Amino acid sequence: MENRTPTKPKMARDGIALFPLIEILKEPIFESLFILEGTMTGVSHGIIVAGGIGSRMFPASAYVPKEMLPLVDIPAILHLIFEAKLAGVEVLHIVTSPNKNLEAIVDATAMKQYRGKMDEQLFDACNGIDIQFHVQHQPKGFGDALMQALPFVEGACLVLLGDNILLDRHSSTEDFQPSTASMQLVNTFVKTNEPTVALFRVKPEEVGHYGIAKVEEGKLIEIVEKPSQHEAPSNLALCGRYIFTQDAMELLQKFSYEEFGELQTIEMQKRWMEEGRLHGHLFDQMAWYDSGLPLAWLKSQIDHGLRRADYKDDLLEWLRERIG
């Protein structure tokens, strides 16, 4: 692939390009290139939904966006950016709110000189990807957030919730390795070119916190939003990763916020279910971390720390002393 001259990103919804593209990707990511019926295919656009105010994480999120809170020592949103890049995303749309400032992710290269043994890429997350911001001016939920970015999306789109981290590799800052979650989801998508959602097995007592799906032969046939344990069709939760096809915008306009509220996207997915087109990908070997709830985030810090080679021994020793 030949080198291309850096260019400014396309205009965001408000007509303002917030920052120039750092650098176009110079080498293809071979793990994310797939062949389907003789044609190279994949997902080149992604959306990170980061529009909520994060009130459940107040006062911390009143000062620092919850998407920027560190999982031990790496901001949550960096995990998502690197994950999307590994999956082959070339244009990443970040939907934010008027009161949030996520511009710090653009370029921290000036800090490289102080990094010591840390992996250099952690200070240059936007290298090789065109990042564009779009503002969700009113907190109207997931579907409305998507609609701020979808007019600028080409083809199918990878969608990541900004406060949900899925990890199968708990690497250190010296040798950072991104999660393969989105790459796995893209792998599943390219087999059908139909909408695909990520699923995670939760405890029966936890089903009331999530959208819960019933799956038959790899396809979703039912979604129940935050059911009681008795009403839940399974313990398979929607876990913040989706691939939506190009008809998503049209469907969201049909299932308006005014009529369906924050269940817009659930209604859209139900339409795909009725057509037999909504596929599921189950993550069995992932850790799922949520930066949107204080206790869940505290548990995430400890769990991730115990899985990291650079922290686990000292942390485990301290926990034993503290508990014992």
C-alpha positions in Angstrom: 0.0 0.0 0.0 1.5 3.3 -0.9 1.9 6.1 1.6 -0.7 8.8 1.4 -0.3 12.5 2.4 -2.2 13.3 5.7 -5.4 15.0 5.0 -8.1 16.7 7.2 -11.0 14.6 8.1 -14.4 15.2 6.7 -16.6 17.6 8.4 -18.5 16.5 11.5 -22.2 17.1 11.8 -21.7 20.6 13.1 -19.6 21.5 10.1 -16.3 21.7 12.1 -13.4 19.3 11.7 -12.0 19.3 15.2 -8.5 18.1 14.3 -6.5 17.0 11.3 -5.8 13.4 10.5 -2.5 12.3 12.1 -1.5 9.8 9.6 -3.1 7.3 7.2 -2.5 3.7 7.9 0.6 2.6 6.0 0.3 -1.2 6.3 -2.9 -3.3 6.0 -3.9 -5.2 9.1 -4.0 -8.7 7.7 -6.1 -10.2 10.5 -9.0 -8.0 9.5 -9.0 -8.7 5.8 -11.5 -11.4 4.8 -12.5 -13.2 1.6 -16.2 -13.8 1.1 -17.2 -15.5 -2.2 -14.0 -14.4 -3.8 -14.4 -10.7 -2.8 -12.3 -8.9 -0.2 -14.7 -7.4 2.4 -14.7 -6.0 6.0 -15.9 -3.1 8.0 -14.0 0.2 7.4 -16.2 2.6 9.5 -16.7 2.4 13.3 -18.7 4.5 15.9 -17.8 4.9 19.5 -20.9 6.1 21.4 -19.6 8.4 24.2 -22.4 10.9 24.5 -23.8 10.2 28.0 -23.0 12.5 30.9 -22.1 9.6 33.1 -24.1 10.8 36.1 -23.7 7.4 37.9 -20.0 8.1 38.1 -20.3 11.6 39.6 -18.4 13.4 40.8 -15.5 11.8 38.9 -17.2 12.0 35.5 -18.1 15.7 36.2 -14.4 16.4 35.8 -13.2 13.6 33.5 -15.4 11.8 30.9 -16.0 8.3 32.0 -14.6 7.1 28.7 -11.2 8.7 29.7 -11.1 7.0 33.1 -8.1 4.6 33.2 -8.4 0.9 33.5 -5.5 0.8 35.9 -3.2 2.9 33.7 -4.7 3.0 30.2 -7.8 5.2 29.4 -10.9 3.2 28.6 -11.3 4.9 25.2 -7.8 3.9 24.1 -8.7 0.3 24.5 -11.6 0.8 22.1 -9.6 2.8 19.5 -6.9 0.1 19.3 -9.5 -2.6 19.2 -11.3 -0.9 16.3 -8.0 -0.5 14.5 -7.2 -4.1 14.9 -10.6 -5.0 13.4 -9.8 -3.0 10.2 -11.6 0.2 10.9 -10.1 3.1 9.0 -12.6 5.9 9.9 -13.7 6.1 13.5 -16.6 8.4 14.5 -16.9 9.4 18.1 -20.2 10.7 19.3 -19.8 12.9 22.3 -21.8 15.6 24.2 -21.4 19.3 24.3 -19.9 19.2 27.8 -17.2 16.6 27.1 -13.7 17.1 25.9 -12.1 14.0 24.4 -9.5 15.9 22.4 -6.6 14.6 24.6 -6.8 11.3 22.6 -5.7 13.1 19.4 -2.0 13.4 20.1 0.1 12.7 23.1 3.3 12.3 21.1 5.0 15.1 22.9 4.9 12.9 26.0 6.8 10.1 24.3 10.1 11.4 25.6 8.9 10.7 29.2 7.5 7.3 28.5 10.4 5.2 29.7 9.8 1.5 28.8 6.1 2.1 27.8 4.8 1.0 24.4 5.2 4.0 22.1 1.8 3.4 20.4 0.0 4.3 23.6 1.0 7.9 23.0 -0.1 8.0 19.4 -3.5 6.2 19.4 -4.8 8.0 16.4 -2.0 7.0 14.1 -3.4 5.2 11.1 -7.0 6.0 11.6 -9.2 9.0 10.7 -11.1 10.1 13.8 -14.1 12.4 13.5 -16.2 13.8 16.3 -20.0 14.3 16.2 -22.0 16.1 18.9 -25.2 14.7 20.4 -26.8 17.9 21.7 -29.6 16.3 23.7 -29.4 13.0 25.8 -31.8 11.0 23.7 -30.2 7.6 24.1 -28.3 5.2 22.0 -30.3 5.4 18.8 -30.2 9.2 18.6 -26.4 9.1 19.3 -25.9 6.8 16.3 -28.0 9.1 14.1 -25.4 11.8 14.6 -22.7 9.8 12.9 -24.5 7.4 10.5 -25.0 10.0 7.7 -21.2 10.0 7.4 -20.7 6.2 7.5 -20.1 4.2 4.4 -21.4 0.6 4.4 -21.7 -1.6 7.4 -20.5 -0.1 10.7 -18.8 -1.4 13.8 -20.4 0.1 16.9 -18.8 0.2 20.4 -20.3 1.6 23.6 -17.7 4.0 25.1 -17.9 2.7 28.6 -17.7 -1.0 27.8 -14.3 -2.7 27.6 -14.0 -6.3 26.4 -10.6 -7.9 26.9 -9.1 -11.2 26.0 -5.5 -9.9 26.4 -4.5 -8.3 29.6 -1.2 -6.8 28.4 1.1 -4.3 30.2 2.0 -0.8 29.1 5.4 -2.1 28.0 3.9 -4.4 25.3 0.3 -3.4 24.7 -1.9 -5.8 22.7 -5.4 -4.7 21.9 -8.5 -6.8 22.4 -9.6 -9.0 19.5 -13.3 -8.6 20.4 -14.2 -6.4 17.4 -12.1 -8.4 15.0 -13.9 -11.6 16.1 -17.2 -9.8 15.5 -16.2 -8.7 12.1 -15.1 -12.3 11.3 -18.6 -13.4 12.1 -20.2 -10.6 10.1 -18.4 -11.2 6.9 -19.8 -14.8 6.7 -23.3 -13.4 6.2 -23.0 -9.5 5.6 -26.0 -9.2 8.0 -26.4 -7.4 11.3 -24.4 -9.0 14.1 -24.4 -8.4 17.8 -22.0 -9.5 20.5 -23.3 -11.6 23.4 -21.9 -12.3 26.9 -23.1 -14.9 29.4 -24.1 -13.2 32.7 -25.2 -14.6 36.0 -29.0 -15.2 36.3 -29.3 -12.6 39.0 -27.7 -10.0 36.7 -30.1 -10.3 33.7 -32.2 -7.3 34.9 -29.3 -4.9 34.0 -29.1 -5.8 30.3 -30.9 -6.5 27.1 -31.2 -10.3 27.1 -31.4 -12.3 23.9 -32.7 -15.7 22.9 -30.6 -17.4 20.2 -31.4 -20.3 17.9 -28.9 -21.6 15.4 -26.7 -18.5 15.7 -29.6 -16.0 15.1 -31.4 -13.9 17.6 -35.1 -14.6 17.8 -36.0 -12.5 20.9 -34.6 -9.5 22.9 -36.1 -8.6 26.2 -34.8 -5.3 27.7 -33.9 -5.6 31.4 -36.1 -8.6 32.2 -36.8 -10.1 35.6 -34.9 -13.3 36.3 -38.2 -15.2 35.7 -39.0 -13.4 32.4 -35.5 -13.6 30.9 -35.3 -15.8 27.8 -31.7 -16.7 28.5 -28.6 -15.3 30.3 -27.1 -14.0 27.1 -26.6 -10.2 27.4 -26.0 -7.7 24.7 -22.5 -6.4 25.6 -21.8 -3.2 23.8 -20.5 -4.4 20.4 -22.5 -4.4 17.2 -22.2 -4.4 13.5 -25.1 -2.5 11.9 -25.8 -2.6 8.2 -26.4 0.3 6.0 -30.2 0.2 6.5 -29.7 1.2 10.2 -30.3 4.9 9.6 -33.5 4.3 7.7 -34.9 2.0 10.4 -33.9 4.4 13.2 -35.9 7.1 11.4 -38.9 4.8 11.3 -38.6 3.9 15.0 -38.4 7.5 16.2 -37.2 8.5 19.7 -40.5 10.4 20.1 -42.5 7.1 19.8 -40.0 4.5 21.2 -37.8 6.5 23.5 -34.4 4.8 24.2 -35.7 1.5 22.8 -35.1 2.7 19.3 -32.2 0.4 18.6 -34.1 -2.6 20.2 -37.0 -2.0 17.8 -34.5 -1.8 14.9 -32.9 -5.1 16.0 -36.3 -6.7 16.3 -37.1 -5.8 12.7 -33.9 -7.6 11.7 -34.9 -10.5 13.9 -38.3 -10.7 12.1 -36.5 -10.9 8.8 -34.2 -13.6 10.1 -31.2 -11.4 9.7 -29.8 -10.7 13.2 -26.8 -12.9 14.1 -25.1 -13.3 17.4 -21.5 -13.8 18.4 -20.9 -15.2 21.9 -17.8 -14.1 23.8 -16.8 -16.9 26.1 -13.2 -16.0 26.8 -13.5 -12.2 27.4 -13.5 -10.1 30.5 -16.2 -7.4 30.4 -15.5 -4.1 32.2 -17.9 -1.2 32.6 -16.7 2.3 33.5 -20.2 3.6 34.0 -20.8 2.3 37.6 -18.5 2.9 40.6 -18.5 -0.5 42.1 -18.3 -2.3 38.8 -15.4 -0.1 37.8 -13.6 -0.8 41.1 -14.0 -4.5 40.5 -12.7 -4.1 37.0 -9.5 -2.4 38.2 -8.8 -5.3 40.6 -9.7 -8.0 38.1 -7.6 -6.6 35.3 -4.7 -5.9 37.7 -4.8 -9.6 38.8 -4.6 -10.7 35.2 -1.7 -8.5 34.3 1.8 -10.0 34.6 3.3 -6.7 35.8 0.9 -6.2 38.7 -0.6 -9.5 39.7 1.9 -10.7 42.2 2.2 -7.5 44.2 -1.6 -6.9 44.0 -2.4 -10.4 45.1 0.0 -10.2 48.0 -1.5 -6.9 49.1 -5.1 -8.3 48.9 -4.2 -11.3 51.0 -2.7 -9.0 53.6 -5.6 -6.6 53.5 -8.3 -9.3 53.7 -6.4 -11.6 56.1 
